[in-house]
């Protein structure tokens, strides 16, 4: 199958000229290889939704704020629409943040946003032929998610329960976990006045439905007479991950309550009504110890009938959509690759619709007739973009180019590498070669370890603020991203094989990957660094302690250092038990202790940079402080701790991301490439990184 790239339209050419003129004003913009400033400026597609008739695709484009010149904060999220010829128009742009974009049957677009006059995110609509967005509904506590009936006259949405009236005394005190408000599902009738796409909505007062827990992911049946909604026992993230069930509500009844509860055996993902309202297609885990909701389940809504499809599938389902009442189209991962398939639920017959070499498919939206899919995908050469896919002929077309200036950059070769672990299990990963390498000369290496471990790397765009990728390749490094055992995308058995053995063979796989790259003559074994975030930060801390002899430098991001204290400070203790350790710490304190990097800190010779968000609830910042202190007291190499105020489990704001990229690269160049032993300077030269020339 051949990938088509649509011709650039006049409006695209104008945008490209503006971009290149702006970039030409700074010194680093036209560097031959990628810089941290380039990565800080990358735009990408964050969501895609195809119109019911398949003629237009709405997409959300993430536009980062400019470090050093704009007010700090996360990327703006703009609304654009592109047609099947690649003609793209901006609809909601500038300093805006839109989310949850959906099409109505009348051709209007709906979305959530906090716009002028809003205290909280509200629900808006805008006509496809332009005009100003109009508010449909606002709510006291902000709308988190919503669903419309097919005709747009019934709305279900999720919002927090109303807080009690404020009292005169307001102490600065919060009851831990118990103060988080529950989310309820609300129902409102919508009247539309006017003709065609220029209709004005009027919303009746919304009525809450309290199903006894915290609601999420409302899904109205097409006729608006029934609701499926996920309910967790509490609003805590651990219950959201591990204990949600689906409740079915008959909205024609005066007293609206749960008529039936669907309890899936594993983690719950997305779910969708069939067009006739007879079935629900559900993404969920195969059992409680399945780390991801990667199976398809089918529920007959009027009967106690729940069955699994693709139970033995050696990949993982990441998205699904109905195509008529008898067929489900799903997006799946197979190791580092991805593809789109169909399955007939009655007999289990399935077939491949499409895949594309070198394209990692991330999201999918299907037209009403099932003839066209809008797809988000990324490759070794570009971040997430919009593609269209003909379901019948498997014909791909790329419709957007968010970063045309990338074509001017030199990128290192990227490939999938497979190797045998010490116990014979095959492991795969993604290798980026240095942009320049002297013939047969061994090069320094940075290993980048993914989090989870219920996650995996796809063979696509690998360079982010915390993943050095092509930034490091441009500086002479090879960069390797291993999908160690426990990763998703290779079936349930592979994702479970590391459970009960934290920091055991899963992290041996990482070292075995390093040894493989040394054995093939690519990597200099004496110049190796490692980095990663969350569980990847745990692996990086383990490399700096237990495997210190293998790594000259480590950059640990929001990582775990003490498993015993983590269980008492994390917001996911139940998930830690069910899909990681398989036993509680008080039944085996020694296991938790010896799986902690601080236990192995004595004599560490790895220069370690620890970076963490102060407000991290998943991995408390005390984990970073503990690793730092143990390495300072017991190690033999330089160590530094950087804490980011206002950041949680990963950096969201532009300046913190830019700072992180600079510190990561400098640490690796200083200790791995240049083999220095002293700490680099405390401060960073932001002006140099921004290309600012000071006048004399």
N, C-alpha and C positions, 0 to 999 in steps of 0.2 A: 504494500500500500504506500502510495506516494503522498507526502505531505505537501499541501498547497499553501502558498503564502499569498494573500490577497495584495493587489497593488495599493500603494500608499495614496490616499486621497489628498486633495488640496489642503483640507483642514489639518491633516497629519503633517504635511510638509511645512505648513506655517508653524505648527507646534514644535517640529524638529528644529527649525531655524531659531526660534526663540530659545529653546533649550541650549543649543550649541553656542549661541551668542552669550547667554548667561554664563555658561560653563567656561567660556574662553576668557572671562575676566579674572580667573584665578589660576595660579601657576600649576597646580597639580591636576587640573581637569583632564588634560590630554596626555598624561603619563601613559606609557605603553602598557603598563600592567595595573591591576586594580589596587587602589589605596583604601584606607579606612574611610576617607571622606567620600569616595565613590560609593562604598557600601552604605554609608549613612544616607545617601541620596537615592538609593534604589527605590523605585516604585514597583508595585506588584498588584495583581488582581487577588482580592481576598474572598470574593463570593461571586456566583454566577447564577442567574435565573432566566430561563427561556420563556418567552410569551406563549400562551396557550396555542396560538396559531403557528408557532415556530418561526415567525418572521423577524423577531427582534430578540436581543439578549441584553438583559440588564446586568450590569456588573458593578461591583464595588472596587474602587481602586484605592489602595493605601498610599498616601503621600506623606513621607516623613517630614518633620520640621527640620529646618536648616540649623545644624549645630552652630552656636555662636552668633547667629543673626536673627533668629526667631525666638519668641517666647517658648521656653522649654515645655515639653509635654510629649505624649504619644503621637503617633502618626494620625493625620486626618484621614477620614474615610469618605470618599466622594462617590456619587452615583452617576454612572454613565450608561448609555445605551448604544449598542452596535448592531448593525443589520448584517445579513448574510453575505454582503459584498465588502464588509470591512469598514463601512462608513460609521464612525463613532461620533456621538454627540454628548457633551457634558450636560447634566441635568441639575445636580446639586453639587457644587464645588466650593472651593475656598476653605475657610476655617469651619468645616462641618464634619460631623461624625454620624453617618447613617449606618443602620444595621437591619437585619431581618427583612431583606427586600423580598416582596412577594407580588405576583401578578393577580389582579382580579379578572373576572370573566369579561368585564366591559372594556378591557384593554388598559385600565389604569394601573399604576404601580403604587404599592403601599410600602411603607418603611417606618422604622423607629428612628427618632432623632430628638435631640434637645435643642430647639430653635428659639428664636427671640420670643420672650414672654413665657417660656416653659421653665418650671421649677424642676421637672423631671422629664425623662424621655417620654415622648408622646407618639401617637400613631398618626401618620400623615399619608396623603395620597397625592399623586401628580399625574396629569394626563400625558399620554405618550407623545402627543403633538405639541407639548410644551405648556407654558404658563407657570404660574406660581404654585408651589405646593400648598395644600390646604390641610389643616388639622382635622382629623376625624374624631379623635378622642384623646383626652388627657385624664390622668388619674393622680390621686393624692400622693402615692408612693412610687410612681413610675411604672411603665409597662415593660416587662422583661421578655415576653414572647406572646404570640397571638396566632389565631387561625380564623379564616373566614369560611362560611358556607359557599357553595359554588356560585350562587346568585348574589353574594355580597351583602345579604340582608341580616345575617346572624354572625356575630363576632364573639369569639372566646379569647380571653387573654389572661395572662398570669401577672399578678402584682402582689406586693407584700401586704399583709394584713394591716389595717389601720392601727397606728400606735395610740395608746391612751393619751388623754389630754395632759399637757405639761403641767407640773405642779410648781409651786412658788420656789421650793428648794430644788436646786439642780446641782447635786454633787458631781464631781468629775469621777464617777465610778461606773464600771461596767461589770455585770455578772458574766463571767466567762462562759461562752457558748450559749448559755440560756437566753442571752439578750438578742440573739440573731432572730429577726422576725420571720415567721412562716410566710410562705407565698400561697395565696388562694387563687382559684380560677374564677373568673368573672364572665358573665354572659350579658351582652348588650344587643339590642335590635338597632339596625341601621336603615334609615330611609334615604333613598337617593332621589333627588329632584333634578330634572333637566333631561336632555336627550344625548344619546351617544356617549362619547368620552368626556363631555363637559358637564358632568353631573356633580351636584353638591350634596355631600352627606350630612345627615343629622342623626346623632346618636342618642338613643334613649338612655335613661339612667341605668348604669350597669348593676347587676345583681350578683352578689358573691355566692359561690358554692363551696362550702367547707367540708372537705372529705377526710378531715382528721389528721392530715399531715402537711407536708410542704409540697406544693404542686410545681410541675414543670412540663414543658413540651405539649401544650394542648393541641389536639387534632380533632377538628369538627368533621363529621361525616358530610358528604357532599350535599345532602338535603338539609343540613343544619339541625336535624332532629336528634342527633346522638353525638356524644363527646367521648373521646378517649384521652386520658390524661395520666401522666406519670405522677405517682405520689411516693414521697420518701417519709419515713417516720418522723424525722426532724429536718430542719434546714441545714444541718451540718454536711460538709462536703463528703465525709466518709459514708453517711447514709445515702447521699446522692449517688455515689459510686457503687455501693455494695447492696443496698436494700430497697431500691425503688421497685414498684410494681405498677401495672397499668390498671386503671379503673375505668369502667364503662358506665356512662350516665345517660339515661333517657331524658332528653330535654323537653319532651312533651308532657311529662308528669308535673303536677303542681309542686310536689315536694321532690326536689332534685337531689338525689343521693346515688351512691354507687350501687349499680345493679349487679355488677360482677367484677371480680378482681382477678387479673391474670398475673400469676407469680411465675416469673421466668427463673430457671435454675441458676443463671449466672448474671453477670453485669448486663444492665439494660442500656441499649443504644437507641437509635431512632425507630419510629414505627409509623405506618401509614395505612389508611383505609383503602380497600379495593374500591374501584369506581362504583360498584353496585352495593357497597356497604356490608357485604357478607363476611369478608375476611379482614384481618389485620396482618400485614407483613411486618415482622419485627426483627431488629438486629439485637442479638444478645449472646452471651457466652454459653458454652455447652454445659458448664457446671460452675459451682461457686469458686473453684480454683482456676478457672479459665481467666487469664489476665486481661482479655479484651472482648468486647461484644462483637465478635467476628463471624458468628454463624447467622443463618437466616432461619427464623421460626415462623410458622403460620398458625394463626388462631382463627377458628370459626366463631364469630362473635355471639351467636345464639346458642352455641353448644359447648360442652366441656371438651373441646377438641384442640389440642396443642401439639404440633409436631415440628421436628427439626428438619430443615433441608440442608444439604451439603455438610452433614455432620462429620464426614471424613475428609473434607476438603483440605488440601495441603497448603492453602493460602489463607487469606483473611478478607472477609467482606467489609468494605469501608463505607458503602452507600448503596441504597436500593431505591427502586421506583416501580410502580405498577405500569404495565403496558397492556391495557384492557383488564379483564377480570381473571384471565387464566395464566398470564405470563408476568414474571418479575425480571426486570433488568437490573443487574447489579455491577458495581465497581469493586474490583478485588486487587489485592496485592499478592505477588508471588516473589518472595525475597526482595530483590532490588527493583523488580519490574512491576508493571500494573497492566490491567486489561479490563474490558467491559464484556459481560456475558449476559445471556438470557437463560431462564429456567422455567419450564412448565411445572407448576406446583403439583398438579394432579399425579403425574407419572415420574417426576424428577428428571425428565429429559432436558438436557442443557446443551448449549453451543456457544462458541466464541463469536462475539460481534466484532470486536476490533481491539488491537493493541498497536503500539507505534514504537519502533525501536528508538531508544534515546529520549522518549517522552514519558515522564512520570506524571500520571493522571491523579489529580487530587480531588476534584469535585465534578459533579454531573447533575444536569437538570434536563428533563425529558419533555418534549412538546406533547400536547394533548393526544395527538394521533399516533405518537410513538415513532414518528418518522425521522425526527431530528433531535440530537442531544447537544446541549451547550456544555462544554467541558473546560475546566481549568487544568492547566498542565505546565510543567517546568522541565527544563533540560539542562545539560551541562553548559549551555551557552546563554541561558536567560532564566530569570525568576518566573513566577506564575503569570500566565497570559490566558486569554480566552481563545478557545478553538470551537469550531462546529464539527459535528460528526453526523454523517448520513447513516442511519441505522441499517438500511437495506443494502447500501453499496459499500459501507465501511470507508467512506471518503472523508478525509480530514481536511480542514481549512483553518489556518491560523488567522485570527481576526484582529488582534491587537499587538502593538509593540510599545510597551510602556517606557522602555529605556533604549531608544535608537542609538544613543552614544556608545552602548556596549559593543557595537560592531567594530569600533575603533580600538578596542582593547585586546591585548595579547593574553590568551588564556592557556594554562597548562593542559596537556592531554589528560582525559579522564577515562577510566575503565573499571569494570567489575573484576575483582580478584577473588579467587577461591583457593583455599588451602585446608590442609588436614590439621585438626587439633591433636594434641598429644594422645587422646584416647580414640582417635580415628574419625571423629565426627567432622563432617565437612562444614566449614564456616566460609561465609562470603563477606566481602566488604567493597568499598569504593575507594579507588586510589586516584589522586590527582598528582601528576608528575610536575616537577619544576618547569617553569616556562623555559628556562635555559639550563642546560647541563652539559658540562664537558664530557666528551665521549668516554663512557664506562667509568667515570669518576663517581664514587659513592657520595651521596648527598645526605644532609640532615633531614630528620623526619619529625613531623608532629602528628600524633595520633589523636583523633577526636572521637569521644565516646558518647553515644546517645543516652538519654535518660530513660526512665521507666522502671525496670527494663522493658516493660510492655510498649515497645515502640520499635521502629527500624528506620534505616536510611534507604531511600529510593534513589535510583541512578538519575538524578536531575541536578538542579541548582544546589550547590553545597556550601555557598559562602554567605555567612550572616555575621552580625556584629560579634557573636560569641563563637562562631565557627570560622576559623581563619581561611580555609579553602584556597581560593585563587589569590587572596591577599598574600598568603604565605608562599604560594607557588611562584608568584612574581618576585619573591625575595630569595628564591633558590631552594626552598623546602619542598620535599614531597609531603603530602598530607593524606592520611589513611583513616577511613571511617569504617570500622568493623561492625558487622551485625552479629555480635556474640550470642551464644545460646541464651534463650530467654527472650530473644527478640520476637516480634510479631512478624506475620507475613509468610511463615513457613509451616502453618498448621498448629493445632492446639498442642500436640505432643512436644514439638520443638520449643514452644513458648513456655511450657511447664517444666522442661528438663532441668532447669537451674533452681527450681523451687526447693526450699529446705536446705539449700547449700549456698547461702549468700557469700560472695567473695571467694567462692571455690572455683570450680571449672569454668564458670562464666567469665571470670577475670583471667584465668589461665588462657582462655581463648584469645584475649587481647595480646598477651605476651607471645603466644604462638604465632599470631599474625605479624608481630614485630620480627620474630626470628625468621619467618618466611621471607620477609622483604630484605632481610640481611643476606639470607642464603642465596637469593636470586641475583645478588650483586648490586642492588639499587641503593641500599641504606647503609650509612656509616653507623655501626652499632654503638659508637661512643658519643654520638650526637643525636640523641632522641629526647623529645619532649612529649608531654601528654596533657590533654585538657578535656573538659566536659562539664555539663551542668546537671544538677540534681543527682540521679543515679549515676550519670556520667561524671559528676563531681565526686561521688563516692569512689568510683573506679580510679579517678585521678589522685585522690587522697591515698587509696590503697597502693597505687603505683609509687607514690612518694614515700611510702613507709615499708610495706611488706615487700615490694619489688624495687626498692630504691636503687639497687645496683644496676638496674636496667635503664633508668631514666635520669637524665641530667637535670631536667626541669619539669615542673608540673604547675598548671594553673587550675585551681579548684574553684568551681563556680556553684554556689548554693548547694554545696555537697554535704554528704553525711560523714561524720567522723567518729561518732559514739552512738552505737545502736541502742544501748540501754537508755541513755537520756533522750534519744530521739523518740522512742515509744511514748515517753511522757510529755513531749512537747509538740508532736506533729498533729495535724488535723486529719490524718488518715491511718489511725492505729489498726482498724479492722482490716483494711486493705493490706497493710504490712503483714498481718497474720495470714490472711487467706491466700494471697498470691505471691508472698515472698518467703517468710520463715516457716509457715505451717505449724508453728508451735509458739506458745506465749513465752515471754522472757522469764517469768517466774518458774517455769518448768525446766528451764535450761539456761541459767544465767551465764554459764561458761561459753555457750555457743554464741550468745549475743556479744559478750565481751571480746572473744577472739575474732569476731567478724567486724570489729571496730578498728579503723586505721590508727587511732591513738594508741592502741595496745601494741602496735608494731613500730612506734615512733623512735625507739632507741637507735641512735647512730645513723639516722637518715642522712644521706649525702645528696639528696635531691633539692635543688633550689625551688622553693614552693611559694607561689603567689596565691593567696586565698582571697576571693571576692564574694560578697554576699549582700543581699538586700536586708536592710534593718527590719522591715515589716514582713518578712517571710513567715508564713504560717505553716507551710508544708514542711520545710526544713528550717527550724528556728536558727536565727543568727548565732545562738550560743554554740552551735556545731562548728561554725567558722572560728569563733574565739577559742574553743577548746583545741582544735587542730593547731591553730597558731601558737597557743601557749605550750602545748606538748612539744611541738617542733623547736620552739625557742629554747625550752629547758633541756630537751633530750636529744635533739638532732645536731648535726654538724655542718649544715648548709644554711645559706641565707633564707629567710622567710619574711613575708610581708603580708599584712592584712588590710584590705580595703573594704569599707562598708558604705553602701549607697543608701542615703536617707530617702525615704518615700518610695523605695522599691521593694517588691515582694519576691516571689519565686521566679526571678528573671527580671531583667530591666525593661521597662516600657518607654521611658522618656528618652528623647533624642540625645541629650547631653551625656546621660549615664551610659547609653549604648556606645557613643563615640569614645568616651573615656575608656570603657572596657576594651574596645578593639585596640586602642593605642597601647594600653598596658599589657594586654596579652601578647601582641606582636613584639613589643620591646623586650618583654621577659624572655621570649623564645630566642630572639636574636642575640641578646646579651649572654645568656647562659648556654644555649644549645649551639648556635652558629659560631659565636665568638669565643665560647668556652671560658668566659670570665667567672671569677669566684666572688667578687664583691657585689653589693647591692647596686642597682642602677640608681640614678638620681631620684629624689623623692617626688619632684614635680615633673609634669609633662609640658612639652612645648606645644601648646595648643595652636598658637599663631602659625608655627611652621606647618603643622598638620593641616591647617585651614588654608594654607597658601597666602597668608597675610604678609605683606612686605611693609615693614615699618619705615617711615620717612625719617631722614636724618634731621 
